[in-house]
């Protein structure tokens, strides 16, 4: 009798979660529609190399990548921090952090200004991938935009409806990391082969906790070291909240997993070329 009741409770719980998840999805769909999101147009290209900004990208011969017929999607400050930008002429630049669109008001104002100046000199068609409605303060007719919905739906228990939302750009599979948003974009565009590098998620090694229990991060990218960030001083964490960083990592790896399933659903091959990467959602091959 007890086991029977447990089964009934579990069934009702699953039904309730299904209803709750579907309702959440419908609300997100309505938000995306009201914000003007539309389905992404299928691409005419078949191969894209996603260049993240993790340490493994320093080992990647991007000229070889280009010679093998891949278009390149780069992220964040690649245009202003890597001289290869001018030779490689990437097709896409993915920017998801709101600080890029705060201009000189951003904490990264100097880096932003350098990026904007670089993009102002681009003399080939470069598409910026970002959330719906965002634009950079850059005047250049070569700069185009493609917008993904700013709303995420990561309920893994809702499958068919979730893929319907992804396919129609009514919800994305998360953007805890810019590479996840870039993957969502490329998969939705129907790119059949996606190779990635610099998507390592090894930056947990950059954290430390000082004697005052402040959480410190020393930023490191493939193009060199960045600033030291004190999360407590900046109000990003309270003392005793270091656990929240691990919640962020858990959410990040979950979103990579959802991106992997979305690619598999669409018969799209995603290959991780970094042997040091902690992202375990994709098969690996050396390029």
Secondary structure, DSSP 8 states (H G I E B T S, - for coil): -HHHHHHHHHHHHHHHHHHHHHHHHHHHHHHHHHTT-------S--EEEEE-SSGGGGG--HHHHHHTT-EEEEETTHHHH-TTHHHH--SEEE---GGGGSGGGSTTHHHHHHHHHHHHT--S-EEEEEETT---S---TTEEEEEE-S-B---TT--HHHHHHHHTTSSBS--SSHHHHHHHHHHHTT-SEEEEES----GGGGEEE-TT--EEEEEEETTEEEEEEETTTTTS--TT-THHHHHHHHHHHHHHHHHHHHHHHTT-EEEE--SS----SSEE---
